[in-house]
Amino acid sequence: MSNTLNNGSSVEAQVKVPSLNSPQMRRILASSFIGSAIEFYDFILYATAASLVFNKVFFVGLTPGVAIFASFATLAVGYLARPLGGIVFGHFGDRIGRKGVLITSMAMMGGASTLIGLLPETAQIGMLAPIALITLRIVQGLAVGGEWGGAMLMALEHAPKERRGFAASFANMGGPAGAVLATLAVSAVSTMPNEQFLAWGWRIPFLISIVLVGIGLVIRLKVTESPLFLALENKAEERKTPFMEVITKYPKSVIRGTLVGMSSYTVQGLMTVWAISYVVEEVGMDRTAVLNIKAIGAALTVVGIWVSSRYSDRLGRRPVMMVGILAGAVAALPIMWMLELGQLWLFAIALFVANGIVQAFIFGPFGAFTAELFPTRIRYTGASLVYQLSSTVGAGFTPMAVAGLVLLGGGSLWIAGGVWAAAFLVAALAMKGVKEGRDADLEAEEMSR
């Protein structure tokens, strides 16, 4: 299929819109936001359940500390699958298009989440239950590994150059929006008597997933393919395997981008997964109140992403993200101290600072930041790989690692604060080696390569 029109201009010139206010662009941004929100609803729902439910339902017969460690280990397995999902879906997204890959990833995620909601307990089917749980978590990880990169690129590659950061952030805003939905869903069923909540109440939010995915698929089917991809489509035979090109030609971009992104996900793993379990199980805070605070924190993250992404279009990605990185390094130990004090209002302040300022200012420009590291022909693979490696190392292992360190340290949280601060210092050093991408002309750069 030819993408060249009679006047010699490319399809991109006909498809790409001049502003974010056209009906087509609003549909694209809505699809990016809603699709990402639904995918992350499912993914974060699992994380919340891992903090409060799975240690009691699927890892029975273990001491409380070991059971929560095992529950967090299954959480980590999903994060391990995310880079593989980014590579596989990125390959097809770079070779055959963004749209079809996004539809596939959403269907996979919805199916896995629904099956988790129907999964029998260990007391009913023995070891098959945790094995099936881990398998479905891997499917979730593969699916979300392909989601973010495509959702972000569909918005960024349709957007005008001067609004790329803001357009790309709609996929980022979808993540915490999905977290709000997931947390409120669990919070609603957590008001049940504990026996009913653990017996069947926790399953309801997982079963709702099938409805949300149906809505998301309808919206996503109406979105047009990325214009930058269409401009390259008839050159597909000339392109190498995207993953091999990423790791052989852009290894520094992958490493530096991952180290920068780790900082945001370290916050997420500590404060929205491990800390939830800590303040409920160890400190004894009310479960529903903690979940409501978590939902408010996720909503503040959406606001912070909105603000920081807009400023990244004016000031650049690097300076805005450095605000979050430096704030995280400074706040690490004080936040751990507030958690140790065991007061609900201090926990709320700690979570709001961590989510609404630290994570949001790093994560807001992160979509455009990663996309601008790679040319169009390998952008889905490259951006997805950076994002998913960041999430795997930062969020996937943090809850499990901190739970283990707290066990070894006799309950002290200072070591967790030290690990957090170290991750931010590493991110700041990595950021120094990354070129600012705000003013890059992605079309001209692709043509020159």
LUMGU-660732 format. One record per residue (C-alpha): residue number from 1; residue in one letter; x, y, z. Coordinates in steps of 0.5 Angstrom, whole numbers, plus 500, padded with zeros to 3 digits. Layout:
% residues N
n: NUM | res: a | u: X | v: Y | w: Z .
...
END
This chain:
% residues 449
n: 1 | res: m | u: 500 | v: 500 | w: 500 .
n: 2 | res: s | u: 503 | v: 507 | w: 498 .
n: 3 | res: n | u: 503 | v: 512 | w: 503 .
n: 4 | res: t | u: 505 | v: 518 | w: 498 .
n: 5 | res: l | u: 499 | v: 522 | w: 495 .
n: 6 | res: n | u: 499 | v: 525 | w: 488 .
n: 7 | res: n | u: 502 | v: 532 | w: 490 .
n: 8 | res: g | u: 508 | v: 528 | w: 493 .
n: 9 | res: s | u: 506 | v: 529 | w: 501 .
n: 10 | res: s | u: 506 | v: 524 | w: 506 .
n: 11 | res: v | u: 500 | v: 521 | w: 509 .
n: 12 | res: e | u: 503 | v: 524 | w: 516 .
n: 13 | res: a | u: 502 | v: 531 | w: 513 .
n: 14 | res: q | u: 494 | v: 529 | w: 512 .
n: 15 | res: v | u: 493 | v: 525 | w: 518 .
n: 16 | res: k | u: 497 | v: 529 | w: 523 .
n: 17 | res: v | u: 493 | v: 535 | w: 526 .
n: 18 | res: p | u: 495 | v: 542 | w: 528 .
n: 19 | res: s | u: 493 | v: 542 | w: 535 .
n: 20 | res: l | u: 490 | v: 538 | w: 541 .
n: 21 | res: n | u: 483 | v: 541 | w: 540 .
n: 22 | res: s | u: 481 | v: 538 | w: 534 .
n: 23 | res: p | u: 475 | v: 532 | w: 535 .
n: 24 | res: q | u: 480 | v: 527 | w: 532 .
n: 25 | res: m | u: 486 | v: 529 | w: 537 .
n: 26 | res: r | u: 481 | v: 529 | w: 543 .
n: 27 | res: r | u: 479 | v: 522 | w: 541 .
n: 28 | res: i | u: 486 | v: 520 | w: 541 .
n: 29 | res: l | u: 488 | v: 523 | w: 547 .
n: 30 | res: a | u: 481 | v: 520 | w: 551 .
n: 31 | res: s | u: 483 | v: 513 | w: 548 .
n: 32 | res: s | u: 490 | v: 514 | w: 551 .
n: 33 | res: f | u: 488 | v: 516 | w: 557 .
n: 34 | res: i | u: 482 | v: 511 | w: 558 .
n: 35 | res: g | u: 486 | v: 505 | w: 555 .
n: 36 | res: s | u: 492 | v: 506 | w: 560 .
n: 37 | res: a | u: 487 | v: 507 | w: 566 .
n: 38 | res: i | u: 483 | v: 501 | w: 564 .
n: 39 | res: e | u: 490 | v: 497 | w: 564 .
n: 40 | res: f | u: 493 | v: 500 | w: 570 .
n: 41 | res: y | u: 486 | v: 499 | w: 574 .
n: 42 | res: d | u: 488 | v: 491 | w: 573 .
n: 43 | res: f | u: 495 | v: 491 | w: 574 .
n: 44 | res: i | u: 494 | v: 496 | w: 580 .
n: 45 | res: l | u: 488 | v: 492 | w: 583 .
n: 46 | res: y | u: 493 | v: 486 | w: 583 .
n: 47 | res: a | u: 498 | v: 490 | w: 587 .
n: 48 | res: t | u: 493 | v: 492 | w: 592 .
n: 49 | res: a | u: 490 | v: 485 | w: 593 .
n: 50 | res: a | u: 497 | v: 483 | w: 594 .
n: 51 | res: s | u: 498 | v: 487 | w: 600 .
n: 52 | res: l | u: 492 | v: 486 | w: 603 .
n: 53 | res: v | u: 489 | v: 479 | w: 601 .
n: 54 | res: f | u: 493 | v: 474 | w: 597 .
n: 55 | res: n | u: 497 | v: 472 | w: 603 .
n: 56 | res: k | u: 491 | v: 470 | w: 607 .
n: 57 | res: v | u: 488 | v: 467 | w: 601 .
n: 58 | res: f | u: 493 | v: 463 | w: 597 .
n: 59 | res: f | u: 499 | v: 463 | w: 601 .
n: 60 | res: v | u: 496 | v: 460 | w: 608 .
n: 61 | res: g | u: 500 | v: 456 | w: 613 .
n: 62 | res: l | u: 506 | v: 461 | w: 613 .
n: 63 | res: t | u: 508 | v: 466 | w: 618 .
n: 64 | res: p | u: 505 | v: 473 | w: 617 .
n: 65 | res: g | u: 512 | v: 475 | w: 615 .
n: 66 | res: v | u: 513 | v: 470 | w: 610 .
n: 67 | res: a | u: 506 | v: 470 | w: 607 .
n: 68 | res: i | u: 507 | v: 477 | w: 605 .
n: 69 | res: f | u: 514 | v: 476 | w: 602 .
n: 70 | res: a | u: 511 | v: 471 | w: 598 .
n: 71 | res: s | u: 505 | v: 475 | w: 596 .
n: 72 | res: f | u: 510 | v: 481 | w: 594 .
n: 73 | res: a | u: 514 | v: 475 | w: 590 .
n: 74 | res: t | u: 508 | v: 474 | w: 585 .
n: 75 | res: l | u: 507 | v: 481 | w: 584 .
n: 76 | res: a | u: 515 | v: 482 | w: 582 .
n: 77 | res: v | u: 513 | v: 476 | w: 577 .
n: 78 | res: g | u: 509 | v: 481 | w: 574 .
n: 79 | res: y | u: 514 | v: 486 | w: 573 .
n: 80 | res: l | u: 519 | v: 481 | w: 571 .
n: 81 | res: a | u: 514 | v: 480 | w: 565 .
n: 82 | res: r | u: 513 | v: 487 | w: 563 .
n: 83 | res: p | u: 520 | v: 488 | w: 559 .
n: 84 | res: l | u: 519 | v: 482 | w: 555 .
n: 85 | res: g | u: 512 | v: 484 | w: 554 .
n: 86 | res: g | u: 515 | v: 491 | w: 552 .
n: 87 | res: i | u: 520 | v: 487 | w: 547 .
n: 88 | res: v | u: 514 | v: 483 | w: 544 .
n: 89 | res: f | u: 509 | v: 488 | w: 543 .
n: 90 | res: g | u: 514 | v: 493 | w: 541 .
n: 91 | res: h | u: 517 | v: 489 | w: 536 .
n: 92 | res: f | u: 510 | v: 488 | w: 533 .
n: 93 | res: g | u: 508 | v: 495 | w: 534 .
n: 94 | res: d | u: 514 | v: 498 | w: 530 .
n: 95 | res: r | u: 513 | v: 493 | w: 525 .
n: 96 | res: i | u: 506 | v: 493 | w: 523 .
n: 97 | res: g | u: 503 | v: 498 | w: 527 .
n: 98 | res: r | u: 501 | v: 501 | w: 534 .
n: 99 | res: k | u: 493 | v: 500 | w: 534 .
n: 100 | res: g | u: 492 | v: 493 | w: 533 .
n: 101 | res: v | u: 498 | v: 491 | w: 538 .
n: 102 | res: l | u: 494 | v: 496 | w: 543 .
n: 103 | res: i | u: 487 | v: 492 | w: 542 .
n: 104 | res: t | u: 491 | v: 485 | w: 543 .
n: 105 | res: s | u: 494 | v: 488 | w: 550 .
n: 106 | res: m | u: 488 | v: 490 | w: 553 .
n: 107 | res: a | u: 484 | v: 484 | w: 551 .
n: 108 | res: m | u: 489 | v: 480 | w: 554 .
n: 109 | res: m | u: 489 | v: 484 | w: 561 .
n: 110 | res: g | u: 482 | v: 484 | w: 562 .
n: 111 | res: g | u: 482 | v: 476 | w: 561 .
n: 112 | res: a | u: 487 | v: 475 | w: 566 .
n: 113 | res: s | u: 484 | v: 479 | w: 571 .
n: 114 | res: t | u: 477 | v: 476 | w: 570 .
n: 115 | res: l | u: 480 | v: 469 | w: 571 .
n: 116 | res: i | u: 484 | v: 472 | w: 577 .
n: 117 | res: g | u: 477 | v: 474 | w: 580 .
n: 118 | res: l | u: 474 | v: 467 | w: 579 .
n: 119 | res: l | u: 481 | v: 463 | w: 581 .
n: 120 | res: p | u: 479 | v: 458 | w: 587 .
n: 121 | res: e | u: 483 | v: 459 | w: 594 .
n: 122 | res: t | u: 489 | v: 454 | w: 596 .
n: 123 | res: a | u: 484 | v: 451 | w: 601 .
n: 124 | res: q | u: 480 | v: 448 | w: 595 .
n: 125 | res: i | u: 485 | v: 446 | w: 590 .
n: 126 | res: g | u: 492 | v: 446 | w: 593 .
n: 127 | res: m | u: 498 | v: 448 | w: 590 .
n: 128 | res: l | u: 494 | v: 449 | w: 583 .
n: 129 | res: a | u: 492 | v: 456 | w: 586 .
n: 130 | res: p | u: 498 | v: 460 | w: 587 .
n: 131 | res: i | u: 501 | v: 457 | w: 581 .
n: 132 | res: a | u: 495 | v: 459 | w: 577 .
n: 133 | res: l | u: 495 | v: 466 | w: 580 .
n: 134 | res: i | u: 503 | v: 467 | w: 578 .
n: 135 | res: t | u: 501 | v: 464 | w: 571 .
n: 136 | res: l | u: 495 | v: 470 | w: 570 .
n: 137 | res: r | u: 500 | v: 475 | w: 573 .
n: 138 | res: i | u: 505 | v: 473 | w: 568 .
n: 139 | res: v | u: 500 | v: 475 | w: 563 .
n: 140 | res: q | u: 498 | v: 481 | w: 566 .
n: 141 | res: g | u: 505 | v: 483 | w: 566 .
n: 142 | res: l | u: 506 | v: 482 | w: 558 .
n: 143 | res: a | u: 500 | v: 485 | w: 557 .
n: 144 | res: v | u: 501 | v: 492 | w: 561 .
n: 145 | res: g | u: 508 | v: 491 | w: 558 .
n: 146 | res: g | u: 505 | v: 493 | w: 551 .
n: 147 | res: e | u: 500 | v: 498 | w: 553 .
n: 148 | res: w | u: 504 | v: 504 | w: 555 .
n: 149 | res: g | u: 509 | v: 505 | w: 550 .
n: 150 | res: g | u: 503 | v: 504 | w: 544 .
n: 151 | res: a | u: 498 | v: 509 | w: 548 .
n: 152 | res: m | u: 503 | v: 514 | w: 549 .
n: 153 | res: l | u: 506 | v: 514 | w: 542 .
n: 154 | res: m | u: 499 | v: 514 | w: 539 .
n: 155 | res: a | u: 498 | v: 521 | w: 543 .
n: 156 | res: l | u: 505 | v: 523 | w: 542 .
n: 157 | res: e | u: 506 | v: 522 | w: 534 .
n: 158 | res: h | u: 499 | v: 525 | w: 533 .
n: 159 | res: a | u: 501 | v: 531 | w: 537 .
n: 160 | res: p | u: 504 | v: 538 | w: 534 .
n: 161 | res: k | u: 512 | v: 538 | w: 536 .
n: 162 | res: e | u: 510 | v: 544 | w: 542 .
n: 163 | res: r | u: 505 | v: 540 | w: 545 .
n: 164 | res: r | u: 508 | v: 533 | w: 545 .
n: 165 | res: g | u: 510 | v: 533 | w: 553 .
n: 166 | res: f | u: 503 | v: 534 | w: 554 .
n: 167 | res: a | u: 500 | v: 529 | w: 549 .
n: 168 | res: a | u: 504 | v: 524 | w: 551 .
n: 169 | res: s | u: 502 | v: 525 | w: 559 .
n: 170 | res: f | u: 495 | v: 522 | w: 558 .
n: 171 | res: a | u: 498 | v: 515 | w: 558 .
n: 172 | res: n | u: 502 | v: 517 | w: 564 .
n: 173 | res: m | u: 495 | v: 520 | w: 567 .
n: 174 | res: g | u: 491 | v: 514 | w: 566 .
n: 175 | res: g | u: 496 | v: 510 | w: 570 .
n: 176 | res: p | u: 494 | v: 513 | w: 577 .
n: 177 | res: a | u: 487 | v: 514 | w: 574 .
n: 178 | res: g | u: 487 | v: 507 | w: 574 .
n: 179 | res: a | u: 490 | v: 506 | w: 581 .
n: 180 | res: v | u: 484 | v: 511 | w: 583 .
n: 181 | res: l | u: 479 | v: 506 | w: 581 .
n: 182 | res: a | u: 482 | v: 500 | w: 583 .
n: 183 | res: t | u: 483 | v: 503 | w: 590 .
n: 184 | res: l | u: 476 | v: 505 | w: 591 .
n: 185 | res: a | u: 474 | v: 499 | w: 588 .
n: 186 | res: v | u: 478 | v: 495 | w: 593 .
n: 187 | res: s | u: 476 | v: 500 | w: 599 .
n: 188 | res: a | u: 468 | v: 499 | w: 597 .
n: 189 | res: v | u: 469 | v: 492 | w: 598 .
n: 190 | res: s | u: 473 | v: 492 | w: 604 .
n: 191 | res: t | u: 467 | v: 495 | w: 608 .
n: 192 | res: m | u: 465 | v: 488 | w: 608 .
n: 193 | res: p | u: 466 | v: 484 | w: 615 .
n: 194 | res: n | u: 473 | v: 481 | w: 614 .
n: 195 | res: e | u: 470 | v: 474 | w: 613 .
n: 196 | res: q | u: 466 | v: 476 | w: 607 .
n: 197 | res: f | u: 471 | v: 480 | w: 604 .
n: 198 | res: l | u: 477 | v: 475 | w: 604 .
n: 199 | res: a | u: 472 | v: 469 | w: 602 .
n: 200 | res: w | u: 469 | v: 473 | w: 596 .
n: 201 | res: g | u: 468 | v: 480 | w: 596 .
n: 202 | res: w | u: 475 | v: 482 | w: 594 .
n: 203 | res: r | u: 474 | v: 478 | w: 587 .
n: 204 | res: i | u: 468 | v: 483 | w: 585 .
n: 205 | res: p | u: 473 | v: 489 | w: 583 .
n: 206 | res: f | u: 477 | v: 483 | w: 579 .
n: 207 | res: l | u: 470 | v: 481 | w: 575 .
n: 208 | res: i | u: 468 | v: 488 | w: 574 .
n: 209 | res: s | u: 475 | v: 489 | w: 569 .
n: 210 | res: i | u: 471 | v: 485 | w: 563 .
n: 211 | res: v | u: 466 | v: 491 | w: 563 .
n: 212 | res: l | u: 471 | v: 496 | w: 563 .
n: 213 | res: v | u: 475 | v: 492 | w: 558 .
n: 214 | res: g | u: 469 | v: 492 | w: 553 .
n: 215 | res: i | u: 468 | v: 500 | w: 554 .
n: 216 | res: g | u: 476 | v: 501 | w: 552 .
n: 217 | res: l | u: 476 | v: 496 | w: 546 .
n: 218 | res: v | u: 470 | v: 500 | w: 543 .
n: 219 | res: i | u: 474 | v: 507 | w: 544 .
n: 220 | res: r | u: 480 | v: 504 | w: 542 .
n: 221 | res: l | u: 477 | v: 501 | w: 535 .
n: 222 | res: k | u: 475 | v: 508 | w: 533 .
n: 223 | res: v | u: 482 | v: 511 | w: 533 .
n: 224 | res: t | u: 487 | v: 512 | w: 527 .
n: 225 | res: e | u: 494 | v: 509 | w: 526 .
n: 226 | res: s | u: 500 | v: 513 | w: 528 .
n: 227 | res: p | u: 502 | v: 518 | w: 522 .
n: 228 | res: l | u: 509 | v: 517 | w: 524 .
n: 229 | res: f | u: 508 | v: 510 | w: 523 .
n: 230 | res: l | u: 504 | v: 510 | w: 517 .
n: 231 | res: a | u: 510 | v: 515 | w: 514 .
n: 232 | res: l | u: 515 | v: 509 | w: 515 .
n: 233 | res: e | u: 510 | v: 503 | w: 513 .
n: 234 | res: n | u: 512 | v: 502 | w: 506 .
n: 235 | res: k | u: 519 | v: 502 | w: 508 .
n: 236 | res: a | u: 518 | v: 496 | w: 513 .
n: 237 | res: e | u: 522 | v: 491 | w: 509 .
n: 238 | res: e | u: 528 | v: 495 | w: 510 .
n: 239 | res: r | u: 528 | v: 496 | w: 517 .
n: 240 | res: k | u: 532 | v: 491 | w: 522 .
n: 241 | res: t | u: 529 | v: 487 | w: 528 .
n: 242 | res: p | u: 527 | v: 493 | w: 533 .
n: 243 | res: f | u: 530 | v: 490 | w: 539 .
n: 244 | res: m | u: 537 | v: 488 | w: 536 .
n: 245 | res: e | u: 537 | v: 495 | w: 533 .
n: 246 | res: v | u: 535 | v: 498 | w: 540 .
n: 247 | res: i | u: 540 | v: 494 | w: 544 .
n: 248 | res: t | u: 546 | v: 495 | w: 539 .
n: 249 | res: k | u: 545 | v: 502 | w: 537 .
n: 250 | res: y | u: 542 | v: 506 | w: 543 .
n: 251 | res: p | u: 545 | v: 502 | w: 549 .
n: 252 | res: k | u: 546 | v: 508 | w: 553 .
n: 253 | res: s | u: 539 | v: 511 | w: 552 .
n: 254 | res: v | u: 536 | v: 505 | w: 555 .
n: 255 | res: i | u: 541 | v: 505 | w: 561 .
n: 256 | res: r | u: 540 | v: 512 | w: 562 .
n: 257 | res: g | u: 533 | v: 512 | w: 561 .
n: 258 | res: t | u: 532 | v: 506 | w: 566 .
n: 259 | res: l | u: 536 | v: 509 | w: 571 .
n: 260 | res: v | u: 532 | v: 515 | w: 571 .
n: 261 | res: g | u: 525 | v: 512 | w: 571 .
n: 262 | res: m | u: 527 | v: 507 | w: 577 .
n: 263 | res: s | u: 526 | v: 513 | w: 581 .
n: 264 | res: s | u: 519 | v: 514 | w: 580 .
n: 265 | res: y | u: 517 | v: 507 | w: 581 .
n: 266 | res: t | u: 521 | v: 506 | w: 587 .
n: 267 | res: v | u: 516 | v: 511 | w: 590 .
n: 268 | res: q | u: 511 | v: 507 | w: 587 .
n: 269 | res: g | u: 513 | v: 500 | w: 590 .
n: 270 | res: l | u: 515 | v: 503 | w: 597 .
n: 271 | res: m | u: 509 | v: 508 | w: 598 .
n: 272 | res: t | u: 503 | v: 505 | w: 594 .
n: 273 | res: v | u: 504 | v: 497 | w: 595 .
n: 274 | res: w | u: 509 | v: 496 | w: 601 .
n: 275 | res: a | u: 507 | v: 502 | w: 605 .
n: 276 | res: i | u: 500 | v: 500 | w: 605 .
n: 277 | res: s | u: 501 | v: 493 | w: 608 .
n: 278 | res: y | u: 506 | v: 496 | w: 613 .
n: 279 | res: v | u: 501 | v: 501 | w: 616 .
n: 280 | res: v | u: 495 | v: 496 | w: 616 .
n: 281 | res: e | u: 498 | v: 490 | w: 618 .
n: 282 | res: e | u: 504 | v: 492 | w: 622 .
n: 283 | res: v | u: 501 | v: 499 | w: 625 .
n: 284 | res: g | u: 494 | v: 497 | w: 625 .
n: 285 | res: m | u: 491 | v: 503 | w: 621 .
n: 286 | res: d | u: 484 | v: 502 | w: 619 .
n: 287 | res: r | u: 484 | v: 498 | w: 612 .
n: 288 | res: t | u: 479 | v: 502 | w: 609 .
n: 289 | res: a | u: 482 | v: 509 | w: 611 .
n: 290 | res: v | u: 488 | v: 507 | w: 608 .
n: 291 | res: l | u: 485 | v: 505 | w: 602 .
n: 292 | res: n | u: 482 | v: 512 | w: 601 .
n: 293 | res: i | u: 488 | v: 516 | w: 602 .
n: 294 | res: k | u: 492 | v: 512 | w: 597 .
n: 295 | res: a | u: 486 | v: 513 | w: 592 .
n: 296 | res: i | u: 487 | v: 521 | w: 594 .
n: 297 | res: g | u: 494 | v: 520 | w: 593 .
n: 298 | res: a | u: 493 | v: 517 | w: 586 .
n: 299 | res: a | u: 488 | v: 523 | w: 584 .
n: 300 | res: l | u: 494 | v: 528 | w: 586 .
n: 301 | res: t | u: 499 | v: 524 | w: 582 .
n: 302 | res: v | u: 494 | v: 525 | w: 576 .
n: 303 | res: v | u: 494 | v: 533 | w: 577 .
n: 304 | res: g | u: 502 | v: 533 | w: 578 .
n: 305 | res: i | u: 503 | v: 529 | w: 572 .
n: 306 | res: w | u: 498 | v: 535 | w: 568 .
n: 307 | res: v | u: 502 | v: 540 | w: 571 .
n: 308 | res: s | u: 509 | v: 537 | w: 570 .
n: 309 | res: s | u: 508 | v: 535 | w: 563 .
n: 310 | res: r | u: 505 | v: 542 | w: 561 .
n: 311 | res: y | u: 511 | v: 545 | w: 564 .
n: 312 | res: s | u: 516 | v: 540 | w: 560 .
n: 313 | res: d | u: 513 | v: 543 | w: 554 .
n: 314 | res: r | u: 516 | v: 550 | w: 556 .
n: 315 | res: l | u: 522 | v: 549 | w: 560 .
n: 316 | res: g | u: 524 | v: 542 | w: 557 .
n: 317 | res: r | u: 524 | v: 535 | w: 560 .
n: 318 | res: r | u: 530 | v: 535 | w: 564 .
n: 319 | res: p | u: 529 | v: 541 | w: 569 .
n: 320 | res: v | u: 522 | v: 539 | w: 571 .
n: 321 | res: m | u: 524 | v: 531 | w: 572 .
n: 322 | res: m | u: 530 | v: 534 | w: 576 .
n: 323 | res: v | u: 525 | v: 537 | w: 581 .
n: 324 | res: g | u: 522 | v: 531 | w: 582 .
n: 325 | res: i | u: 528 | v: 527 | w: 583 .
n: 326 | res: l | u: 531 | v: 532 | w: 588 .
n: 327 | res: a | u: 525 | v: 532 | w: 592 .
n: 328 | res: g | u: 525 | v: 525 | w: 592 .
n: 329 | res: a | u: 532 | v: 525 | w: 595 .
n: 330 | res: v | u: 531 | v: 530 | w: 600 .
n: 331 | res: a | u: 524 | v: 527 | w: 602 .
n: 332 | res: a | u: 526 | v: 519 | w: 603 .
n: 333 | res: l | u: 528 | v: 519 | w: 610 .
n: 334 | res: p | u: 523 | v: 524 | w: 613 .
n: 335 | res: i | u: 517 | v: 520 | w: 610 .
n: 336 | res: m | u: 520 | v: 513 | w: 613 .
n: 337 | res: w | u: 520 | v: 517 | w: 619 .
n: 338 | res: m | u: 513 | v: 519 | w: 619 .
n: 339 | res: l | u: 511 | v: 512 | w: 617 .
n: 340 | res: e | u: 514 | v: 509 | w: 623 .
n: 341 | res: l | u: 510 | v: 514 | w: 628 .
n: 342 | res: g | u: 504 | v: 510 | w: 626 .
n: 343 | res: q | u: 499 | v: 516 | w: 625 .
n: 344 | res: l | u: 494 | v: 516 | w: 620 .
n: 345 | res: w | u: 495 | v: 524 | w: 618 .
n: 346 | res: l | u: 502 | v: 523 | w: 618 .
n: 347 | res: f | u: 501 | v: 517 | w: 613 .
n: 348 | res: a | u: 497 | v: 521 | w: 609 .
n: 349 | res: i | u: 502 | v: 527 | w: 608 .
n: 350 | res: a | u: 508 | v: 522 | w: 607 .
n: 351 | res: l | u: 503 | v: 519 | w: 601 .
n: 352 | res: f | u: 501 | v: 525 | w: 598 .
n: 353 | res: v | u: 508 | v: 528 | w: 598 .
n: 354 | res: a | u: 511 | v: 522 | w: 595 .
n: 355 | res: n | u: 505 | v: 521 | w: 590 .
n: 356 | res: g | u: 503 | v: 528 | w: 588 .
n: 357 | res: i | u: 510 | v: 531 | w: 588 .
n: 358 | res: v | u: 516 | v: 526 | w: 587 .
n: 359 | res: q | u: 513 | v: 521 | w: 583 .
n: 360 | res: a | u: 508 | v: 526 | w: 579 .
n: 361 | res: f | u: 514 | v: 531 | w: 577 .
n: 362 | res: i | u: 518 | v: 525 | w: 574 .
n: 363 | res: f | u: 513 | v: 521 | w: 571 .
n: 364 | res: g | u: 509 | v: 527 | w: 568 .
n: 365 | res: p | u: 514 | v: 528 | w: 562 .
n: 366 | res: f | u: 517 | v: 521 | w: 562 .
n: 367 | res: g | u: 513 | v: 519 | w: 556 .
n: 368 | res: a | u: 516 | v: 524 | w: 552 .
n: 369 | res: f | u: 523 | v: 523 | w: 555 .
n: 370 | res: t | u: 523 | v: 516 | w: 553 .
n: 371 | res: a | u: 520 | v: 517 | w: 546 .
n: 372 | res: e | u: 525 | v: 522 | w: 544 .
n: 373 | res: l | u: 531 | v: 518 | w: 546 .
n: 374 | res: f | u: 529 | v: 513 | w: 540 .
n: 375 | res: p | u: 527 | v: 514 | w: 532 .
n: 376 | res: t | u: 520 | v: 513 | w: 530 .
n: 377 | res: r | u: 522 | v: 506 | w: 527 .
n: 378 | res: i | u: 524 | v: 503 | w: 533 .
n: 379 | res: r | u: 521 | v: 508 | w: 538 .
n: 380 | res: y | u: 515 | v: 503 | w: 541 .
n: 381 | res: t | u: 520 | v: 498 | w: 542 .
n: 382 | res: g | u: 526 | v: 503 | w: 545 .
n: 383 | res: a | u: 521 | v: 507 | w: 549 .
n: 384 | res: s | u: 517 | v: 501 | w: 552 .
n: 385 | res: l | u: 523 | v: 497 | w: 554 .
n: 386 | res: v | u: 526 | v: 503 | w: 558 .
n: 387 | res: y | u: 519 | v: 504 | w: 561 .
n: 388 | res: q | u: 518 | v: 497 | w: 563 .
n: 389 | res: l | u: 525 | v: 496 | w: 565 .
n: 390 | res: s | u: 524 | v: 502 | w: 570 .
n: 391 | res: s | u: 518 | v: 499 | w: 573 .
n: 392 | res: t | u: 521 | v: 492 | w: 574 .
n: 393 | res: v | u: 527 | v: 494 | w: 578 .
n: 394 | res: g | u: 524 | v: 500 | w: 581 .
n: 395 | res: a | u: 517 | v: 498 | w: 583 .
n: 396 | res: g | u: 517 | v: 490 | w: 582 .
n: 397 | res: f | u: 522 | v: 488 | w: 587 .
n: 398 | res: t | u: 522 | v: 494 | w: 592 .
n: 399 | res: p | u: 516 | v: 491 | w: 596 .
n: 400 | res: m | u: 519 | v: 484 | w: 596 .
n: 401 | res: a | u: 526 | v: 487 | w: 598 .
n: 402 | res: v | u: 524 | v: 492 | w: 603 .
n: 403 | res: a | u: 519 | v: 487 | w: 606 .
n: 404 | res: g | u: 526 | v: 482 | w: 607 .
n: 405 | res: l | u: 530 | v: 488 | w: 609 .
n: 406 | res: v | u: 525 | v: 490 | w: 615 .
n: 407 | res: l | u: 525 | v: 483 | w: 617 .
n: 408 | res: l | u: 532 | v: 482 | w: 617 .
n: 409 | res: g | u: 533 | v: 489 | w: 620 .
n: 410 | res: g | u: 528 | v: 488 | w: 626 .
n: 411 | res: g | u: 523 | v: 493 | w: 624 .
n: 412 | res: s | u: 527 | v: 499 | w: 623 .
n: 413 | res: l | u: 525 | v: 503 | w: 616 .
n: 414 | res: w | u: 531 | v: 507 | w: 616 .
n: 415 | res: i | u: 534 | v: 502 | w: 611 .
n: 416 | res: a | u: 528 | v: 503 | w: 606 .
n: 417 | res: g | u: 529 | v: 511 | w: 607 .
n: 418 | res: g | u: 537 | v: 510 | w: 605 .
n: 419 | res: v | u: 535 | v: 505 | w: 599 .
n: 420 | res: w | u: 530 | v: 510 | w: 596 .
n: 421 | res: a | u: 535 | v: 516 | w: 597 .
n: 422 | res: a | u: 540 | v: 512 | w: 593 .
n: 423 | res: a | u: 536 | v: 511 | w: 588 .
n: 424 | res: f | u: 534 | v: 518 | w: 587 .
n: 425 | res: l | u: 542 | v: 520 | w: 587 .
n: 426 | res: v | u: 543 | v: 515 | w: 581 .
n: 427 | res: a | u: 537 | v: 517 | w: 577 .
n: 428 | res: a | u: 540 | v: 525 | w: 578 .
n: 429 | res: l | u: 547 | v: 522 | w: 575 .
n: 430 | res: a | u: 544 | v: 518 | w: 570 .
n: 431 | res: m | u: 540 | v: 525 | w: 568 .
n: 432 | res: k | u: 546 | v: 529 | w: 567 .
n: 433 | res: g | u: 548 | v: 524 | w: 561 .
n: 434 | res: v | u: 541 | v: 525 | w: 557 .
n: 435 | res: k | u: 540 | v: 530 | w: 552 .
n: 436 | res: e | u: 534 | v: 535 | w: 552 .
n: 437 | res: g | u: 529 | v: 532 | w: 547 .
n: 438 | res: r | u: 524 | v: 538 | w: 547 .
n: 439 | res: d | u: 526 | v: 541 | w: 541 .
n: 440 | res: a | u: 528 | v: 535 | w: 537 .
n: 441 | res: d | u: 524 | v: 534 | w: 530 .
n: 442 | res: l | u: 522 | v: 527 | w: 530 .
n: 443 | res: e | u: 520 | v: 527 | w: 523 .
n: 444 | res: a | u: 527 | v: 530 | w: 520 .
n: 445 | res: e | u: 531 | v: 526 | w: 525 .
n: 446 | res: e | u: 528 | v: 520 | w: 522 .
n: 447 | res: m | u: 529 | v: 522 | w: 515 .
n: 448 | res: s | u: 536 | v: 523 | w: 517 .
n: 449 | res: r | u: 538 | v: 516 | w: 519 .
END
